[in-house]
Amino acid sequence: MSSETVLSVRGLTASFGQGDRKLTAVNGVSFDVRKGEVLGLVGESGSGKSVTLRALTRLLPEGAEVTGQVMWRGRDLVSLPPAALRQVRGGQISMIFQEPMTALNPVLPVRVQIEENLRAHTGLDAAGRKARSRELLDLVGIPDAARRLNEYPHQFSGGMRQRVMIAIALASDPDLLLADEPTTALDVTIQDQILNLILDLRDELGMSVVFVTHDLGVVAQICDRMAVMYAGRIAEEGPVADVLAQPHHAYTLGLLGSVPHAGGERRPLHSIEGTPPGLAAIPPGCAFNPRCGFATSECRQTLPQLVPSGPARQAACHHRDRVADETTVPIPRAAGSGGGR
């Protein structure tokens, strides 16, 4: 992994609605992605992970407002004109969507859907697009690619549909891949194959990856760094091994305590009490304070800022030293993993 930063995000905010009905789903998010790095965005459903991913290239519904700065190759994607942004989307930055059965068009053969990307972002002629489509299916491990190019999404299994989605995302050799929970709803053996495929392609193509997931085992298996999100903000960020070994935010500690771990003596799982707040009911101070065992009056009144909390680490917690002193838990493993990275 290079030390070169390819994507720099500062103060990214995504809001929906207008006036008094305006709701903020992502609030002041900042992070960097280095060349060849896999960055994991982690958190419960509703924490803002997927909206953050889509806001990077402004793939949000009409009426959504995106502010902040997303620097890519010297240009700010937030202020980039729509025509120029379309050249970046799918070309330099590609996305794997969460559910292939809804992301793929059910009435078009997969060949047409792959070639759509090639037509938009390459200069290949019809014969070249067909050859490249077959090459992409081979690349993602779909056998008998020449025949299967003319089949429809319903003729593929869930794992194979996800591979088709990856093939579409890789069609124009992107430098950055945005993966929105690409292994959701897949069985553990297929999940492991997809994760290893993404890693192999990262190594082969030299691309960077931002990987959204709620599964800490997946993060432990494939990510270099991780950013934990809660209520639209980053709660903690740093190298995966360091964050999982010794969390500096109570929310991260709670997530680790709620997942099973292989090996060692059996221990009860500890769920995080309550549920994440709705966008219209985010509490003052630290948004996690109603569910946090470390919360004090300071947490209920003052919003903690994301500040350095160790080498290459940041945390937004008033009591990060107390959290770090808590007994740590073993690093989780992804289901179906043969041992991780």
N, C-alpha and C positions, 0 to 999 in steps of 0.2 A: 504493500500500500504506500502510495506517494504522500508527501506532506503538502502537495499542491492542493489548494482549495478550488473546487470547480463550481460550487454553488454556495452563495452566501445569503442567508435570510436574516433580515433585521426588522423587528417590530411588525411582523405579519399579522394582520387583523382581518377577519372576515365576518361581515354582519349581514343580517337578513331583515327585511321589513323597513318601515319608515317611521320617523317621528317617535311618538311614545311607544309604538309597537316594535321598534327596532331591537333586535336581539343579536348579541355577539357570540358567535360559536367558537371563534379563534381569537385570542386576545394577546397581542404583543409577543408573538412567538419568534425566537431568534435561534438559529443554529447554522453550522457549516457542514458541508459534505466534501470530503477529500477525494482525490482521484483514486479509483479502485477500492473505495471503502463501502462497506455495507452499514448503513445507519438504521437502527430500529426505532420506530415510534410506537410506544407501548402505552396501554391504558385500557380501562373498562370501556364498554360501549357507551357512546355519548360524551367521551372525553375530548373529542375534537380532532382525532387522528386523521380520519378520512377527509374531513373538510380541509385540514391543513394541506394534505397531499393535493387535493383538487385546486386549492387556492394558489398553489405555486405557479400553475399555468392558466389560472382563471377559468377552470372548468367547473363553474358553479351556475346554478339556475339564474335566469334573467331576474334582475332586481337585486341580486347580491352585490355587496360592496366590498372590494378588496383594497386595503391600504397597507403601507409599509414598503419594504424594499426586498426584491428577489433578484440578486445580481447573478447573471449567467453570461459568461463570455463578454464581460464589459458592458452588458445592457441590462436595464431594469425591466423584468418581465411584467411588473405591475403597471408600468406606464407605457409599455410597448404597444404600438398600434395593432389592431386586430389582424391585419394582413401579414405583418411581420411575425406576430405571435403564432399564426397558423403554420409558418415555416419551421418554427421551433418545436411545436407540438407534433409528436409522431415522427419527427425527423431527428432532432438532436436530443429531445427528451420524450421518452415513451412511457406509457402507463399500462399496467396489467390491472384490470378491474376485478372487483371482488367476486362477482358471480357470472361465470361465462355463459350460462344459459340465458341470461338477460342481456349481457353485453354483446353476444354474437347474434347476428340477424338470422332467424330460423328459416327464412325462405330463400337464402342465398347459399350456394356452395362455399366451402371455406376458401377455395381458390380465389373467388371473386373478392372475398373480404381481405385476404392477404394482399392481393394485387391492388386494391384500393389505396393502401398505404404506399406501395411501390410507385404507383402512378403519381401520387401527390409529392413524393419526396426523392425520387430518383429519375434519371433520364433513360431508363430501360425501355426498349420497345416491347411489343406483345410477347415475342418469343423469349426475350430476356426476363420479363416478369414471370412467365410460366416456369422457366428454369430456376429462377431464384425462389419461387414459392415452393417448388419441390425440394430445393436445397434446405430451406428453412424447416420444413417438416422433418427432414432427415436430421437436422441439427438438434431438434427438440425431442428426438427419439420416437417418432411415429413411423411404424413400419409400413412398407408398401406405399410410400408417399405418393407416387405417380397416380395410383388408383384413388387414394383417399382424398386427393385434392378436389375431386368432383363430388364428394359426399357432403351431406348437410349436417349441421351441428347435432341434431337428434340421433344421428347414426354413430356418434362418438360417445364413449363413456365419460364420466365426470373428469377423471384424470386426463384423458386425451383432449377433452374440450379445453382444459386449462393449458395444456401444451400448445393448442392452436392459438390461444390468447397470447401466450409467450412468443410464439412465432410471429404473430402480427406486430407485437411490440418491438421485436428485434429486426423487423423487415428492413429498416433503413440504417442499421448499425448505430443505434443511439449511444451517446456518451453517458446518459443518466437514465436509469430505469426506476420508475415509481411503481411499487408493488403494493396494492391495497388488499391485504389479507388474501393472497392468492391460494392458500391451502385450506380456507374455510370450507367445511362440509365434505372434505375428502377423507377417506379412511387413512389410517396411520401409515400404511406401507406406501400408498400413492403420495401422501404428504411428504414423506422422506425423500422419495424420488424427485418430486418437484423442487424441494429445497436444495438437494444436491445438484440438480440441473441448473438452478439459478447461480449457485456458487461456481460450477464449472464454466458457465457462460461468462460470468464476471471475470474469471481468470483468463479465459480464452480471448475475450473481446476487450478486456481492460476497462470495462465500464464501471460506474459507481451505481449504487442501489440505495434507495430509501424504502424500507420495508415496514409496512404497517401491520401490526398484529396485537392480539391480546394475550398471546401465549408466550410466557417467559422461557419455556423450554426451547421454542423456536429461536428466540433471541439468543439464548446461550449457544445454540448450535451454529448459527450463520452470521451473526452481527459482530462488527468490530466495536462500535459504540452504540449507545442507546440513549434515547430521550424519553422520560416518563411524563405523560400528559395527564392533567386532571382539570376538568371544568374549563377547557380551552387554553390553558397555560402549561408551560413546561415546569414540572415540579423538580426534576432532577435530570442531570445529563452527565455522561462520562463514559470511559471505557467499560465494556460489558462485564469483564471479570471483576473489576473494582466495584462497580455498582451492585452487582449481585452478591459479592462477598461481604460488603459492608455498606448497606444503604445509608444515605444521609437525609432522607425524607421519610416521614412516617407513612406516607401512602405507599412508597416503594417497599417498605418493610412489611406493610399489610399485604401487598400483592404476593410477596415471597412466602409469607406464612400461610397463604391460602391455596398453594399448589403442592401436589405430592412430590416427593423426592425419592430417587432410587438409592438403595443401600442404607446401612445404619439401622438403628432400632426404630420400630414403628412409633409415630407420634401423631397426635390429633392435628387436623387442619384447623386453622383459625380464620374464620371469615371476617371481612370488614363489615362492621355493623352499618345499617342504613343503605342508602342508594345515592348515586351521584346526583347533584342538584340539576334541576331543569334550567334552561337558559334564562327563563324569566324569574328564577328564584335563587340565584347565586348569592350566598351569604356574604356579609362584609368581612373584611380581613382575609385570612386564609380560607379559601373555598372548602378545604378539607376539614376545617375545625369541628363541625358537628359530628364527624365520624372518628375523630382522632383522640387517642388516649393521652397524648402529650399536650393537648391544647390548654392554653392559659388565656387570660384576658387580653394579652398582647396579640395572640393569634386571632381573637374574635374582633379586634379593632383595627389592626394594621396589616396591610397586604405585604407579605414577605417578597423581597426581590430575589431574582436569580443571581447569586453571587458565587465567587470561587469558594470551594469547600475542600480543596486538596489538589494534587497534581492532575491537571487536565480534567477537573471535575467542577460542577456547579450544582447548587441546590437552592431552592426557594423555601426555606424552613427556618423559623425562629429558633428552633431547638435541635438543629442538625447535630450538635455535639452529643446531646442526650440520645438521639436516635442512633448515632454511630456506635455508642457504647452498649447498645442492646445486644443480646446474644444473637449471633448470626446463624443462618441456616444454610444447608448445602446448596450448591448451584443446581437448579433444575435441569433436566434433560428433556429434549423433545420426544414426544411419543414416536416410537418406531426408529429412533435414532440409534445408529450403530456406535455411538461414542462421541458424536459431535465433531468439532473442528480440531 
